[in-house]
Amino acid sequence: MALCFVSVPVIAATVGGWYAYWGTLLLSVVWSAAILWLKISHWEDE
Amino acid sequence: MTAIPLPTPESTVAVSVAVSCMLAVSVGIGIYFFRRAKNFDEWMVGHGDIGPIVTGLALTATWLSGWAIFGNAGLGYTYGWSGSWLIGTANLMGLSLCVVLGYRMRRYAALGARTVPEVVRIRFDSRLLQALAGLTMMILLIVYSVGQYKAMASVWRLTTGTDWLWSLALTAVLCGVYLALGGYAGTQFSLALQGGIFMVVGWIFGIASIFWAGGPAKIAEAIATSNFVKPGGAATPVSLAGYTAPISPAFPGYDWIGVTASLFMFLFMATGFPHNIVRFLGLRKTTKREYTLLMVIVALNCVTPLMVGAMGFAARAVWGSDLMTLAPVYGDAAATLVSMALGGPVGGAVFSMAVFAAAISTLAGMVMIMATNVTRDLIYNLVPKASPRALLLTSRLLIIPFLAIPLWWTYTSPPPILSEFMSGSAVAQAGIFFFVVAVSMYWKRATKVGAIATIIYGMAVALLHPSVYGKFVPPFNHWGIWALTLIFGCGAIYVGLSLLTKPAPEERLAKLFTKQS
């Protein structure tokens, strides 16, 4: 997840353009999938 | 080159009909839920039986405001790629974090919490902290509300060519009606409807605009050769080709410090927004599968701001910098005009409906918070024997000033670039409430001294915003430095003072932190 977060400005600085724009979205999807997996695997009913 | 569309009598009628239909359905939902909100408690938080689809859509509706469905195109148009940071290309990271952390609000709802500051009171056993949190929310949310009216006012003026005051006053009245009648549950369902509307509309127009402008390559080429043009039309030598643009230190995309700050702002503010996290107070118990569904809905709607941002890039490719002379809306006109260019009066009407849906949903969520901040977090907090009937009536009446004050502010002194203005309040909410509310639900060692100091520090540093006093106090004239100082300063004070002070007794904490399976 940290890698996803750090990669956002890195791809903006190095790749730029549309690839960075939609690439950030892709990294965000990976992030949210990871955080969902963490939540589900440590599930509490609250 | 495609001509810039102008409002026509047809577009005025189409916009009026579309917006009226959306508001009429919202009022209908409020009337339906009126019968179910029998007392003050039920009006504030419903029956705790709202499902994951409605909660997911409602959460994205309060999260994605006029900023996302309207202001983002202005950012893309005005600042090129460097506008992406406030467009919120990484906004899904923040909102998915909110979904995970916010789910624990249900535990506090079961313990009697009906507002976000009440969660804080239960957590820290402090009425002072509840009142302070309520007061802080009110101040920050009033500022954020202005942005919602600016979005609606701008789209109304662009599509109808008429003065917006009375149309917005009527919109505010209808919003007040469904808030007063439907309370939390009615508002939650109206929000879900509105979130669904702007997700569908935003996706369709975003994709269509890229093809309308000649495709991604042509848009990228146009932005690469564009320079920043100031509102009013004065050209500058600052290129828009990169993801930073040295326009002014007060601009978040000025340099990589500003970029870093905007990324952390998006990461924390989705959870820090009280009108977001409160959506979980009424959520029913969910299965893992339902919870996953909630997250998928959130993910789908978090793409919408990027779609609207693309509309701004497309407008820049087609119209160059022409919109920067279009006072007083300037680049913020981009999305509306693209929707009219794409679909004529009907396109403009559908897009206007989406903007109204996005703006009114966030406004409604915030007004509800502010009204209950006064009645539950201040009045009831000070006078616990106050009659629930009187408190309910007072909450309903307070909706009027909380809708009217930001409307008047927008009418007399509208902010020039919508999203920039709103980011000031957003940073303060991110820095303060991410820690005081969300982290406190998970960190046993947090103390009320740490939480109180965090609120005071956050509000003091908020005054050093580059557009307020920061311009006189370097280095706070730099947005990134100001935002990082606020967010991480809040974190350092919260953690540091909590570790230095005595935590609540273990037996009290046990009922808040016992693992539930």
Contacts between the chains, C-beta under 8 A, distances in Angstrom:
chain1	res1	chain2	res2	distance
A	4	B	93	7.3
A	5	B	90	7.7
A	5	B	93	6.7
A	5	B	263	7.1
A	5	B	267	7.4
A	8	B	89	7.4
A	8	B	90	5.4
A	8	B	263	6.2
A	9	B	243	7.7
A	9	B	256	6.4
A	9	B	259	5.4
A	9	B	260	6.9
A	9	B	263	7.0
A	12	B	81	7.6
A	12	B	84	7.5
A	12	B	243	3.9
A	12	B	259	7.3
A	13	B	243	6.5
A	13	B	256	7.4
A	16	B	81	6.7
A	16	B	241	7.8
A	16	B	242	6.4
A	16	B	243	6.2
A	17	B	81	7.0
A	17	B	220	5.0
A	17	B	224	7.9
A	18	B	216	5.2
A	18	B	219	7.9
A	18	B	220	5.8
A	20	B	81	7.4
A	20	B	84	7.7
A	20	B	243	6.5
A	21	B	81	7.2
A	21	B	84	6.0
A	21	B	89	6.1
A	21	B	306	7.0
A	21	B	309	7.8
A	21	B	310	8.0
A	22	B	306	7.5
A	24	B	84	7.5
A	24	B	89	3.9
A	24	B	90	5.4
A	25	B	89	6.4
A	25	B	92	7.1
A	25	B	303	6.4
A	25	B	306	5.9
A	27	B	90	7.3
A	28	B	89	7.6
A	28	B	90	5.3
A	28	B	91	7.5
A	28	B	92	3.8
A	28	B	93	5.0
A	28	B	96	7.8
A	28	B	302	7.2
A	29	B	92	6.8
A	29	B	299	6.4
A	31	B	92	7.2
A	31	B	93	4.8
A	31	B	96	6.7
A	32	B	92	5.5
A	32	B	93	6.9
A	32	B	96	3.5
A	32	B	295	6.5
A	32	B	298	7.6
A	32	B	299	5.7
A	35	B	96	5.3
A	35	B	97	6.4
A	35	B	100	5.4
A	36	B	96	7.0
A	36	B	99	8.0
A	36	B	100	7.5
A	36	B	291	8.0
A	36	B	292	6.5
A	36	B	295	5.0
A	38	B	100	7.5
A	39	B	100	4.8
A	39	B	103	7.6
A	39	B	291	7.4
A	40	B	288	5.2
A	40	B	291	7.2
A	40	B	292	7.1
A	43	B	288	6.0
A	43	B	517	7.6
A	44	B	515	6.0
A	44	B	516	5.1
A	44	B	517	6.4
A	45	B	285	6.3
A	45	B	516	5.1
A	45	B	517	6.5
A	46	B	103	5.7
A	46	B	104	5.5
A	46	B	106	4.4
A	46	B	107	4.8
A	46	B	285	7.7
A	46	B	516	6.2
